[in-house]
Amino acid sequence: MSSIAENNPGRVALLMGNEAIARGALEAGVKVCAAYPGNPSSEIIGTLATVAEEMGLHVEWSINEKVALEVAAAASLAGLRGLCAMKQNGLNVASDFLLNLNLTGCRGGLVVVVADDPSGISSSNEEDSRIFAKLGDLPLMEPASFQEAKEMTREAFNLSERLSLPVLLRSVTRISHARGNVTFDELPRSFKKPEFDLSKPWSAFPAIPNHKILHERLQKAKEIFEKSSFNFYRGPEKPDLIIITSGSGYLYSFEAVNNLKVEERVGILKIGTSWPLPEEFVLKHLRKSENFLFVEEVDPFLENNVKELFAQNCFDLGMKRFFGKANRMIPDVGELSPEIVHSAIQTFLKVKFISRPEDYSRKAHEAVVEMVPPRAHGFCAGCPHRATYWAIKTALALDGRDGFVLGDIGCYSLGMGPSGFSQMKTLHAMGSGTGLACGFGQLERFGMEQPVVAVCGDSTFYHAAMPALANARYNGANFLLLLLDNSATAMTGFQPHPGTGFTATGRVAPVIDLKAVCEVFGSHVEVVDPFDLEATVEAVLRLISAERGVKVLILKRECALVSGKRQRRVFQMEVDQERCLGEACGCNRLCTRIFRCPGLMWDQKRGKARIDEAICNGCGVCAEICPASAIRKV
Amino acid sequence: MIHLSKDPFNVIIAGVGGQGNVLASQILGEILVSQGYVITIGETYGASQRGGSVMSHLRVSQKESFSPLIPEGQADLLIALEPVEGLRTLAPYGNPKIITLLNTRPIHPIDVISGSATYPEISNVIAKIEALSFRAWTVNATEIALEMGDPIFSNMVMLGALSAINILPVGRQVFESVIRELLPSNKTEENRKAFERGEGAVKELAGLGGRKI
């Protein structure tokens, strides 16, 4: 929706948290925005890219998060405002630069948005990136609502300029990927010319004086945060319990207190500026009660910082009790929910809350146990990855030496599960499959005989696997790298990358050809269409037995959802039920029991396969695997 | 703004990844925001989108924002885009006052396709949902969408059905103005048609409302 760029103060829009952050950046007059896609952060730059032309911005999908932060920081060093957005894993990648940038400081407002993913809903981990604020002595803000996501982003730019420091804005899935009402403010008009001041170099070295300046800046941030309206208390003057909370925890806490009708007994201390802690503000509220419950997502960040503050002041404050992740009143893993906060308050206050009759609960749960089949997620109908893993499984079985697949980050990570026939055996960080292959590919000299295969998606390859591939060639590792080229960053919403030929804003870009890159690194490279199963199996089988060295097989086939946007179906599929022999065939129901594409169904009554026309994407692969030629492309 | 029977009024849209759950919740949210309500929507995204169960939680209020997750047992309206997903959602979120609108067309999970689990008889699922709801309506939205040439229209059929049952203020006019703003203009006519067909095709089941609990 392009209304994000409307200069229409007072307009109320239903915005996703990420869109609210994008709007906040526009209201702050941001000029340069960069990111590598990663959920739950992707829509921040995605939204800004849609309005880049009309708003006169530079918006880019960078090759990885470190480069994205460097791009945004360059704008800042030249006096413009820059925004960089990433998911929690992305901050690990960008942190090498960030933990030097803190020492040089910056000039134009620079905001680093990091969207954490409690429970790892669309991530391999659930790390708490707030630790980086403490590690790097950087100011940290946490929005607790959609409106606040917008306001805080705007304020973060102002703060960054006042302090000459990058400011971290930490969101979480339930803010970034949720929606709510947001009221617009004015969009500024600024025509500042960027300029690099030759008299003022930016160097982290020497560390000690710069570290001292950083601490002084952080002290100034603390003074500003003491007066911030993003921190507030709502509740009675002498409560039995105070909930100390930030981010999404605030809405859960507010709702739980209301639901349990304990507003007279429980106060909520909401912290929006989590680092450095506004100490005087917190101390003032520590005097109000003896009992404190911490409600925050992932790690006990506020919990530990407030306890540290208490330890420093305990002589004046007297005895206090703290509840939270340390004593497991709040679970120390996984995302929060209204129930978690409900139950913590109920345990402490010993109040009862019945949301529905026991009898209903029992009947509803029994119905699910009795009738509802599990619904595992897996590759979409027509996904090239299913065909790829089928070919890998077949080739490794034919080879018979227990070859194994090192995995990577993307849709194809589902290759760990039944949808990829459990072929993928490792899953860590972006590019780690190829990096691990560099190591496994050296173990022959110790007697390892198993063939080493790594998989890597196209976008992941540019992001982090290129250095590993160069390393493999240089150090003489022996493995087969399968580049699963589906021509998009599919997992996060089909964003373009250097291999696609266009940019974030839709401009035509030169193609950095995957095959050419691999050849420059001295690899033997072949290309095959994974939907040509026979050719793919042959290539994998041959290349894992080829002369030692780095072999690359590019499996090129566009993501079914991307091609589906252009043309719904390549083929209309049909099962000729006269030809399908069902269980009697001897194929062990290859199409449905083994290949398991969701576009197929098992017709229970007739004991034969059929196509689910509501799901099938018409890729035609099932026609190739059916030994009775009962599945046909029409 | 029409007065809500309960504030916040909690809506869950449940279905299978790929059915257009997120878009349906966004359109419904926009329809309500344009009439002055305060909306909060929480959704499941990411890996769970790939053919897994997905859910959107909508909180509708005349006053303020609520948490993006509905507390257990507190849904007021369930819009189920798939039968067993409807039943799955009632277990944690249902209650004797819940109103259910159900798309009756099943989508078989992988485990059913492979034969390691069975999909229950559809009439039994509907009967169970009816027994666990205060009032319940059904429409075969996917069938209507397939007749129109693309299953993607089924969520628009469901919104039309929602309009007809008159639980939330979802009128044809406001629906049209929202889809004009949100969706490509070449699809407006088909979406409008899908909405109308949903309005016409929805049928009420007996539900708990007609009987003693």
Boltz contact constraints between the chains, C-beta under 6 A:
constraints:
  - contact:
      token1: [A, 14]
      token2: [B, 29]
      max_distance: 6.0
  - contact:
      token1: [A, 14]
      token2: [B, 30]
      max_distance: 6.0
  - contact:
      token1: [A, 14]
      token2: [B, 33]
      max_distance: 6.0
  - contact:
      token1: [A, 14]
      token2: [B, 39]
      max_distance: 6.0
  - contact:
      token1: [A, 39]
      token2: [B, 46]
      max_distance: 6.0
  - contact:
      token1: [A, 121]
      token2: [B, 46]
      max_distance: 6.0
  - contact:
      token1: [A, 122]
      token2: [B, 46]
      max_distance: 6.0
  - contact:
      token1: [A, 122]
      token2: [B, 47]
      max_distance: 6.0
  - contact:
      token1: [A, 145]
      token2: [B, 65]
      max_distance: 6.0
  - contact:
      token1: [A, 174]
      token2: [B, 42]
      max_distance: 6.0
  - contact:
      token1: [A, 174]
      token2: [B, 68]
      max_distance: 6.0
  - contact:
      token1: [A, 177]
      token2: [B, 45]
      max_distance: 6.0
  - contact:
      token1: [A, 178]
      token2: [B, 41]
      max_distance: 6.0
  - contact:
      token1: [A, 178]
      token2: [B, 42]
      max_distance: 6.0
  - contact:
      token1: [A, 178]
      token2: [B, 68]
      max_distance: 6.0
  - contact:
      token1: [A, 179]
      token2: [B, 41]
      max_distance: 6.0
  - contact:
      token1: [A, 180]
      token2: [B, 40]
      max_distance: 6.0
  - contact:
      token1: [A, 180]
      token2: [B, 65]
      max_distance: 6.0
  - contact:
      token1: [A, 181]
      token2: [B, 38]
      max_distance: 6.0
  - contact:
      token1: [A, 251]
      token2: [B, 67]
      max_distance: 6.0
  - contact:
      token1: [A, 252]
      token2: [B, 67]
      max_distance: 6.0
  - contact:
      token1: [A, 255]
      token2: [B, 66]
      max_distance: 6.0
  - contact:
      token1: [A, 255]
      token2: [B, 67]
      max_distance: 6.0
  - contact:
      token1: [A, 337]
      token2: [B, 69]
      max_distance: 6.0
  - contact:
      token1: [A, 338]
      token2: [B, 67]
      max_distance: 6.0
  - contact:
      token1: [A, 338]
      token2: [B, 69]
      max_distance: 6.0
  - contact:
      token1: [A, 338]
      token2: [B, 71]
      max_distance: 6.0
  - contact:
      token1: [A, 339]
      token2: [B, 72]
      max_distance: 6.0
  - contact:
      token1: [A, 355]
      token2: [B, 73]
      max_distance: 6.0
  - contact:
      token1: [A, 355]
      token2: [B, 74]
      max_distance: 6.0
  - contact:
      token1: [A, 356]
      token2: [B, 73]
      max_distance: 6.0
  - contact:
      token1: [A, 356]
      token2: [B, 95]
      max_distance: 6.0
  - contact:
      token1: [A, 360]
      token2: [B, 96]
      max_distance: 6.0
  - contact:
      token1: [A, 364]
      token2: [B, 90]
      max_distance: 6.0
  - contact:
      token1: [A, 364]
      token2: [B, 91]
      max_distance: 6.0
  - contact:
      token1: [A, 364]
      token2: [B, 94]
      max_distance: 6.0
  - contact:
      token1: [A, 364]
      token2: [B, 132]
      max_distance: 6.0
  - contact:
      token1: [A, 365]
      token2: [B, 91]
      max_distance: 6.0
  - contact:
      token1: [A, 367]
      token2: [B, 87]
      max_distance: 6.0
  - contact:
      token1: [A, 367]
      token2: [B, 128]
      max_distance: 6.0
  - contact:
      token1: [A, 368]
      token2: [B, 88]
      max_distance: 6.0
  - contact:
      token1: [A, 368]
      token2: [B, 91]
      max_distance: 6.0
  - contact:
      token1: [A, 371]
      token2: [B, 120]
      max_distance: 6.0
  - contact:
      token1: [A, 372]
      token2: [B, 84]
      max_distance: 6.0
  - contact:
      token1: [A, 372]
      token2: [B, 87]
      max_distance: 6.0
  - contact:
      token1: [A, 372]
      token2: [B, 88]
      max_distance: 6.0
  - contact:
      token1: [A, 373]
      token2: [B, 109]
      max_distance: 6.0
  - contact:
      token1: [A, 373]
      token2: [B, 111]
      max_distance: 6.0
  - contact:
      token1: [A, 373]
      token2: [B, 112]
      max_distance: 6.0
  - contact:
      token1: [A, 373]
      token2: [B, 117]
      max_distance: 6.0
  - contact:
      token1: [A, 373]
      token2: [B, 119]
      max_distance: 6.0
  - contact:
      token1: [A, 374]
      token2: [B, 111]
      max_distance: 6.0
  - contact:
      token1: [A, 375]
      token2: [B, 52]
      max_distance: 6.0
  - contact:
      token1: [A, 375]
      token2: [B, 53]
      max_distance: 6.0
  - contact:
      token1: [A, 375]
      token2: [B, 109]
      max_distance: 6.0
  - contact:
      token1: [A, 376]
      token2: [B, 110]
      max_distance: 6.0
  - contact:
      token1: [A, 377]
      token2: [B, 48]
      max_distance: 6.0
  - contact:
      token1: [A, 377]
      token2: [B, 50]
      max_distance: 6.0
  - contact:
      token1: [A, 377]
      token2: [B, 51]
      max_distance: 6.0
  - contact:
      token1: [A, 377]
      token2: [B, 52]
      max_distance: 6.0
  - contact:
      token1: [A, 378]
      token2: [B, 51]
      max_distance: 6.0
  - contact:
      token1: [A, 378]
      token2: [B, 110]
      max_distance: 6.0
  - contact:
      token1: [A, 592]
      token2: [B, 113]
      max_distance: 6.0
  - contact:
      token1: [A, 592]
      token2: [B, 114]
      max_distance: 6.0
  - contact:
      token1: [A, 593]
      token2: [B, 114]
      max_distance: 6.0
  - contact:
      token1: [A, 593]
      token2: [B, 115]
      max_distance: 6.0
  - contact:
      token1: [A, 596]
      token2: [B, 110]
      max_distance: 6.0
  - contact:
      token1: [A, 596]
      token2: [B, 113]
      max_distance: 6.0
  - contact:
      token1: [A, 596]
      token2: [B, 114]
      max_distance: 6.0
  - contact:
      token1: [A, 598]
      token2: [B, 51]
      max_distance: 6.0
  - contact:
      token1: [A, 600]
      token2: [B, 113]
      max_distance: 6.0
  - contact:
      token1: [A, 601]
      token2: [B, 108]
      max_distance: 6.0
  - contact:
      token1: [A, 602]
      token2: [B, 113]
      max_distance: 6.0
  - contact:
      token1: [A, 614]
      token2: [B, 142]
      max_distance: 6.0
  - contact:
      token1: [A, 614]
      token2: [B, 151]
      max_distance: 6.0
